[in-house]
């Protein structure tokens, strides 16, 4: 959340600088900043910063509360905690459909973008906890977690892929744009990176998880997850 907060600020200032065409100094033109704050990108950036701040404050309050307890809280606490976080993240995800290429497209395309971003967030956000699990869990517990994640991951990647294909058909008028336009080239690179991640995910599910009981099974899975995180 802290990284996201600063990333939003950098993204907003980079948009100001790009429009100003005066190099790095153009990013800090207060007149241009005030102008951009009145546009969609400004409103969206303020919303995202507010959500990230809400998440940061929520984490700090939660950590303070937990540090004062002698025993773990009840399930009711965790349900409330996750629902509040989910609500904040939903606001963050909805902001993606208000800017960029998709903002001018029909409602279906904007819903597809939100679903796509949810899929990306769940997939990438799960990798770090899974990597932690390879260091903290015993083999049997790790195997159980990885199998559960593989099932859920199939749904996540399925939604992500279907939404992405639909968005591409709405954003590109011809397949030649994938190599003939700057947007298409960036999109092609992203597709290749996602294909690499899918290959690693398949390797994890169908090969490495099946061999966790081997002497180097956990180390191989951990190495694969690190690579997947870096590609992601």
C-alpha positions in Angstrom: 0.0 0.0 0.0 2.9 2.4 0.8 4.5 1.5 -2.5 1.2 2.0 -4.3 0.7 5.4 -2.7 4.0 6.7 -4.0 3.5 5.0 -7.4 0.2 6.9 -7.9 2.0 10.2 -7.1 4.8 9.4 -9.6 2.2 8.3 -12.3 0.3 11.6 -11.9 3.4 13.7 -12.1 4.7 11.8 -15.1 1.4 12.6 -16.9 1.9 16.3 -16.0 5.5 16.1 -17.3 4.6 14.4 -20.5 2.0 17.0 -21.3 4.3 19.9 -20.3 7.1 18.6 -22.5 9.8 20.3 -20.4 11.7 17.4 -19.0 11.7 16.4 -15.3 11.2 20.0 -14.3 7.9 20.0 -16.1 6.5 17.5 -13.7 6.5 20.1 -10.9 4.8 22.9 -12.8 2.2 23.9 -10.2 -0.1 25.6 -12.8 -0.1 22.4 -14.8 -0.6 20.2 -11.7 -3.7 22.2 -10.7 -5.0 21.9 -14.2 -4.5 18.1 -14.2 -6.2 17.8 -10.8 -9.4 19.0 -12.4 -9.2 16.3 -15.1 -10.2 12.6 -14.8 -6.6 11.5 -14.2 -6.4 14.0 -11.2 -9.7 12.8 -9.6 -8.7 9.2 -10.1 -5.2 9.7 -8.6 -6.7 11.5 -5.5 -9.1 8.6 -5.1 -6.3 6.0 -5.4 -4.1 7.9 -2.9 -7.0 8.1 -0.4 -7.7 4.3 -0.7 -4.0 3.5 -0.2 -3.9 5.8 2.8 -7.0 4.1 4.2 -5.2 0.7 3.8 -2.0 1.9 5.4 -3.9 3.4 8.4 -5.9 0.2 8.7 -2.8 -1.9 8.7 -1.1 0.2 11.4 -4.2 0.2 13.6 -4.6 -3.6 13.2 -0.9 -4.2 14.1 -1.2 -2.0 17.1 -4.4 -3.8 18.2 -2.8 -7.3 17.7 0.4 -6.3 19.6 -1.6 -5.5 22.7 -3.5 -8.9 22.8 -2.3 -11.9 24.8 -4.1 -14.4 22.4 -5.2 -14.4 18.8 -8.5 -12.6 18.0 -11.7 -14.4 17.0 -12.8 -15.3 13.5 -15.2 -12.4 13.6 -12.3 -10.0 13.8 -10.7 -11.5 10.7 -13.9 -11.5 8.7 -14.4 -7.8 9.4 -10.8 -7.1 8.7 -10.8 -8.8 5.3 -14.2 -7.3 4.3 -12.9 -3.8 5.0 -9.8 -4.4 3.0 -11.8 -5.9 0.2 -14.1 -2.8 0.1 -11.0 -0.5 -0.1 -9.5 -2.6 -2.8 -12.7 -2.7 -4.8 -12.7 1.1 -4.9 -9.1 1.0 -6.1 -9.9 -1.5 -8.8 -13.0 0.5 -10.0 -10.7 3.5 -10.6 -8.9 1.6 -13.4 -12.0 1.8 -15.7 -12.2 5.6 -15.4 -8.9 6.4 -17.1 -6.8 5.4 -20.1 -7.9 3.8 -23.4 -10.9 2.0 -21.8 -12.6 5.1 -20.3 -14.2 5.9 -23.7 -15.3 2.3 -24.4 -18.8 0.8 -23.6 -19.6 -0.5 -20.1 -18.8 -4.1 -21.0 -15.2 -3.3 -21.8 -14.8 -1.3 -18.5 -16.2 -4.3 -16.5 -13.8 -6.6 -18.4 -10.9 -4.3 -17.3 -11.9 -4.4 -13.7 -12.2 -8.2 -13.8 -8.8 -8.3 -15.6 -7.2 -6.2 -12.9 -8.8 -8.3 -10.2 -7.3 -11.4 -11.8 -3.9 -9.8 -12.0 -4.0 -8.6 -8.4 -5.0 -11.9 -7.0 -2.4 -13.8 -9.1 0.5 -11.6 -8.4 -0.5 -10.8 -4.8 -0.6 -14.6 -4.0 3.0 -15.2 -5.1 4.7 -13.6 -2.1 2.7 -15.4 0.5 3.3 -18.7 -1.4 7.1 -17.9 -1.3 6.9 -17.3 2.4 5.1 -20.6 2.8 8.0 -22.5 1.2 10.2 -21.2 4.0 7.8 -21.7 7.0 5.5 -24.6 6.2 6.3 -28.3 6.5 6.2 -30.3 3.3 2.6 -31.7 3.8 1.2 -28.3 4.7 2.9 -26.7 1.8 1.7 -29.3 -0.6 -1.9 -28.8 0.6 -1.7 -25.0 0.2 -0.2 -25.3 -3.3 -2.9 -27.7 -4.4 -5.6 -25.3 -3.1 -4.0 -22.4 -4.8 -3.7 -24.3 -8.1 -7.4 -24.8 -8.2 -8.2 -21.2 -7.4 -5.4 -20.0 -9.7 -7.1 -21.8 -12.6 -10.2 -19.6 -12.1 -8.2 -16.4 -11.6 -6.1 -16.9 -14.8 -9.2 -18.0 -16.7 -11.1 -14.8 -15.9 -7.9 -12.7 -16.5 -7.4 -14.3 -19.9 -11.0 -14.1 -21.1 -11.2 -10.4 -20.1 -7.9 -9.6 -21.7 -8.9 -11.2 -25.1 -12.2 -9.3 -25.0 -10.3 -6.0 -24.3 -7.8 -6.6 -27.1 -10.7 -7.0 -29.6 -12.1 -3.7 -28.4 -8.9 -1.8 -28.3 -7.2 -3.0 -31.6 -8.8 -2.6 -35.0 -6.3 -5.0 -36.7 -3.8 -7.7 -35.7 -1.1 -5.7 -37.5 -1.3 -3.1 -34.7 0.5 -5.6 -32.4 3.7 -4.8 -34.3 2.9 -1.6 -36.1 2.0 0.7 -33.2 3.8 1.5 -29.9 0.7 0.4 -27.9 0.6 -2.9 -29.8 4.4 -3.5 -29.2 4.0 -2.9 -25.5 1.0 -5.2 -25.5 2.9 -7.9 -27.3 5.7 -7.8 -24.8 3.2 -8.1 -21.9 1.6 -11.1 -23.6 5.0 -12.8 -23.9 5.7 -12.1 -20.2 2.3 -13.5 -19.2 2.9 -16.6 -21.3 6.2 -17.0 -19.4 4.3 -16.8 -16.1 1.7 -19.2 -17.3 4.5 -21.7 -18.2 6.0 -21.3 -14.7 2.5 -21.8 -13.1 2.0 -24.9 -15.1 5.4 -26.2 -14.2 4.6 -25.5 -10.5 1.2 -27.3 -10.6 2.0 -30.3 -12.8 5.6 -31.0 -12.0 7.1 -29.3 -8.9 4.2 -29.7 -6.5 4.0 -33.4 -7.4 7.7 -33.7 -6.3 7.7 -31.7 -3.1 8.6 -34.8 -1.1 12.0 -35.0 -3.0 15.1 -33.8 -1.2 15.3 -30.6 -3.3 11.5 -30.3 -4.0 10.9 -27.2 -1.9 14.0 -25.5 -3.1 13.0 -26.0 -6.8 9.5 -24.7 -6.1 10.9 -21.7 -4.2 13.2 -20.9 -7.2 10.3 -21.1 -9.6 8.2 -18.7 -7.5 11.0 -16.2 -7.3 11.3 -16.2 -11.1 7.5 -15.9 -11.4 7.5 -12.9 -9.1 10.3 -11.2 -11.1 8.6 -11.8 -14.4 5.3 -10.5 -12.8 
